[in-house]
Amino acid sequence: MNQRSFNPYFNIPAVTKNLIIINALFWLATIIMTKLDLTDMLGLHYPASGGFRLYQIITYMFMHGSISHLFFNMFAVYMFGRILESAWGSKRFLTYYMITGIGAGLINILVAYIRINAVEMDLSPEVIAEIYSNGYRIIKQGMNYTDPVRGQLNILINTTTVGASGAVFGILLAFGMLFPNMPLYIIPFPFPVKAKYMVTGYGIIELFAGFAEIRGDNVAHFAHLGGMLFGIFLVLYWKKKDRNNGNYFY
């Protein structure tokens, strides 16, 4: 690990602090600016949706659906992000956070594409075209199709994804790779769990939950896995690069 005078247990480095502040400000904006549907504007839509904008692949990760959603994501950023930033430096940590967040969004879109194609097999081309034309407007009005298959397709195309969870899972992945044997206490277990086992466990749970497609949980499980997947590639790339340059930060 890179030796720095910074003590991550008593200080919050700049990027970690600013990420928490920015996420909190976005949440406050959704509460205060009630005349604007910021969740619809800044949350991530499927590219074929009428609500999709290219910038959403970045802005979605600063939006949250509830105060508890915000709190738990930012608590994880605070607990683990500050340690990673002190080990990597601010520039690398910010790069990692953004890439894993964007990667999570891209994986979420890819999984949506696969699911959309599967649902479309049960519908006629005319019905599909009608949903693509009018589905976004219907969702915006707080309604949906009564037919379950049409309604499912409309939800897949036109609902939004929000949250920093993809980047957070990337942070957890990096922490487990950099500090695999660090003991962590996880509620409700009364004993410490090594970081590498915690990360592996989270990954398995998310993979199972993603394929189980639990109705009503409103969690983008494959986005979480996407953050971890992009995180693996980045950490391994940087480890190789640092070894080749004679730098050892781990």
C-alpha positions in Angstrom: 0.0 0.0 0.0 1.3 3.4 -0.8 2.5 5.2 2.3 0.9 8.6 2.8 0.6 10.9 5.8 -3.2 10.7 5.3 -5.0 8.6 7.9 -8.2 7.3 6.3 -9.8 6.5 9.7 -9.8 10.1 10.9 -10.0 12.1 7.7 -12.1 12.1 4.5 -10.0 12.6 1.4 -11.2 15.2 -1.2 -12.8 12.9 -3.8 -14.7 10.7 -1.3 -15.9 13.8 0.5 -17.1 15.6 -2.6 -18.8 12.5 -4.0 -20.8 12.2 -0.8 -21.7 16.0 -1.0 -22.7 15.8 -4.7 -24.9 12.8 -4.1 -26.5 14.5 -1.2 -27.1 17.7 -3.2 -28.7 15.8 -6.0 -31.1 14.2 -3.5 -31.9 17.6 -2.0 -32.6 18.9 -5.5 -35.2 16.2 -6.1 -36.9 17.2 -2.9 -36.8 21.0 -3.4 -37.3 21.2 -7.2 -40.7 19.5 -7.2 -41.8 21.2 -10.5 -39.1 19.2 -12.3 -39.1 15.4 -12.5 -35.3 15.2 -12.0 -35.5 11.4 -11.6 -36.9 11.1 -15.1 -34.5 13.7 -16.5 -31.3 12.4 -14.9 -32.1 8.7 -14.2 -30.9 6.2 -16.8 -33.5 5.1 -19.4 -33.2 2.4 -22.0 -31.9 3.9 -25.2 -35.1 3.2 -27.1 -37.2 5.0 -24.5 -38.5 8.4 -25.2 -36.9 9.6 -22.0 -33.4 8.5 -22.9 -30.6 11.2 -23.0 -26.9 10.3 -23.5 -25.8 12.2 -20.4 -27.9 9.9 -18.2 -25.2 7.3 -18.3 -23.3 9.6 -15.9 -26.0 11.5 -14.1 -28.0 8.4 -13.0 -25.3 7.4 -10.5 -25.8 10.6 -8.5 -29.6 10.1 -8.2 -31.3 8.0 -5.5 -34.8 6.7 -5.0 -35.0 7.3 -1.3 -33.1 8.7 1.7 -32.2 5.2 2.8 -30.9 4.3 -0.7 -28.7 7.4 -0.5 -27.6 6.8 3.1 -26.4 3.2 2.6 -24.6 3.9 -0.7 -22.8 7.0 0.8 -22.0 5.1 4.0 -20.2 2.5 1.9 -18.4 5.2 -0.1 -17.3 6.7 3.3 -16.2 3.4 4.8 -14.4 1.9 1.9 -13.8 4.8 -0.6 -11.6 6.8 1.7 -9.3 3.8 2.2 -9.1 3.2 -1.5 -8.5 6.9 -2.2 -5.7 7.0 0.3 -4.1 4.0 -1.3 -4.6 5.0 -4.9 -4.7 8.8 -4.8 -7.6 11.0 -5.8 -7.2 10.9 -9.6 -7.2 7.1 -9.8 -10.0 6.7 -7.3 -12.2 9.1 -9.1 -11.5 7.4 -12.5 -12.3 4.1 -10.9 -15.6 5.4 -9.4 -16.8 6.9 -12.7 -15.8 3.9 -14.9 -17.4 1.3 -12.6 -20.5 3.5 -12.4 -20.7 3.9 -16.1 -19.9 0.2 -16.6 -22.7 -0.7 -14.3 -25.2 1.4 -16.4 -24.0 -0.2 -19.6 -24.4 -3.7 -18.2 -27.9 -2.8 -17.0 -28.8 -1.7 -20.5 -27.4 -4.9 -22.0 -29.4 -7.0 -19.6 -32.5 -4.9 -20.4 -32.0 -5.5 -24.1 -31.8 -9.3 -23.6 -35.0 -9.3 -21.5 -36.8 -7.0 -23.9 -36.1 -9.3 -26.8 -37.3 -12.3 -24.8 -40.6 -10.5 -24.0 -41.1 -9.2 -27.5 -41.2 -12.8 -28.8 -44.7 -13.1 -27.3 -46.1 -10.0 -28.9 -47.0 -9.0 -32.5 -44.9 -6.4 -34.3 -47.9 -4.0 -34.3 -48.2 -4.2 -30.5 -44.5 -3.8 -30.0 -44.5 -0.7 -32.2 -47.4 0.8 -30.3 -45.6 0.3 -27.0 -42.5 2.0 -28.3 -44.6 4.9 -29.5 -46.8 5.4 -26.5 -45.4 3.5 -23.6 -43.2 6.3 -22.3 -46.2 8.7 -22.2 -48.3 6.1 -20.4 -45.6 5.5 -17.8 -45.2 9.3 -17.3 -48.9 9.4 -16.5 -48.4 6.9 -13.7 -50.2 4.1 -15.6 -49.4 1.0 -17.6 -51.0 -1.6 -19.8 -53.4 -4.0 -18.2 -52.1 -6.9 -20.2 -49.2 -8.3 -18.2 -46.9 -9.0 -21.1 -47.4 -5.5 -22.6 -47.0 -4.0 -19.2 -43.7 -5.9 -18.6 -42.3 -4.8 -21.9 -43.3 -1.2 -21.2 -41.6 -1.3 -17.8 -38.4 -2.7 -19.3 -38.3 0.0 -21.9 -39.4 3.0 -20.0 -38.6 2.8 -16.3 -35.5 4.6 -14.9 -32.5 3.3 -13.1 -30.9 5.4 -10.4 -28.3 5.1 -7.7 -24.5 4.9 -7.0 -24.8 1.2 -6.2 -22.9 0.1 -9.3 -19.9 2.2 -8.4 -20.3 1.2 -4.7 -20.1 -2.5 -5.6 -17.0 -1.6 -7.7 -15.5 -0.1 -4.5 -16.3 -3.2 -2.5 -14.7 -5.3 -5.2 -11.5 -3.2 -5.2 -11.4 -3.2 -1.4 -11.6 -7.0 -1.4 -8.9 -7.3 -3.9 -6.5 -4.8 -2.3 -7.1 -5.9 1.3 -8.3 -9.5 1.0 -7.6 -10.5 4.5 -8.8 -7.4 6.3 -11.4 -8.5 8.9 -14.8 -6.9 8.7 -17.8 -7.1 11.0 -21.0 -7.5 9.2 -24.4 -7.3 11.0 -25.8 -9.7 12.2 -22.7 -11.9 12.3 -20.9 -11.7 15.7 -17.6 -12.7 14.2 -15.3 -11.0 11.6 -15.3 -11.9 8.0 -12.4 -11.4 5.7 -12.9 -8.9 3.0 -12.4 -11.4 0.2 -15.1 -13.6 1.5 -17.5 -10.7 1.9 -17.0 -9.5 -1.7 -17.4 -13.1 -3.0 -20.6 -13.5 -1.0 -22.1 -10.3 -2.2 -21.3 -11.2 -5.8 -22.9 -14.6 -5.5 -26.0 -13.1 -3.9 -26.4 -10.5 -6.6 -25.9 -13.1 -9.3 -28.6 -15.3 -7.8 -31.0 -12.4 -7.2 -30.5 -11.2 -10.8 -31.4 -14.5 -12.4 -34.2 -15.0 -9.9 -35.8 -11.8 -11.1 -37.6 -11.2 -7.7 -40.7 -9.2 -8.5 -41.1 -6.0 -6.7 -37.6 -5.7 -5.2 -36.8 -2.8 -7.7 -33.1 -3.6 -7.5 -30.8 -3.6 -10.5 -28.8 -6.6 -9.5 -27.0 -6.9 -12.8 -25.9 -3.3 -12.6 -24.2 -4.2 -9.3 -22.5 -7.1 -11.0 -21.5 -4.8 -13.8 -19.8 -2.4 -11.4 -17.8 -5.4 -10.0 -17.0 -6.7 -13.4 -15.6 -3.4 -14.7 -13.8 -3.1 -11.3 -12.0 -6.4 -11.7 -10.6 -5.4 -15.1 -9.5 -2.0 -13.8 -7.8 -3.3 -10.7 -6.0 -6.1 -12.6 -4.9 -3.6 -15.3 -3.5 -1.1 -12.8 -1.7 -3.9 -10.8 0.0 -5.0 -14.0 0.8 -1.4 -15.0 2.2 -0.6 -11.6 4.4 -3.7 -11.5 5.8 -2.9 -15.0 6.6 0.6 -13.8 8.2 -0.6 -10.6 5.5 0.9 -8.4 3.9 -1.2 -5.7 0.8 0.4 -4.1 -0.9 -2.8 -2.8 
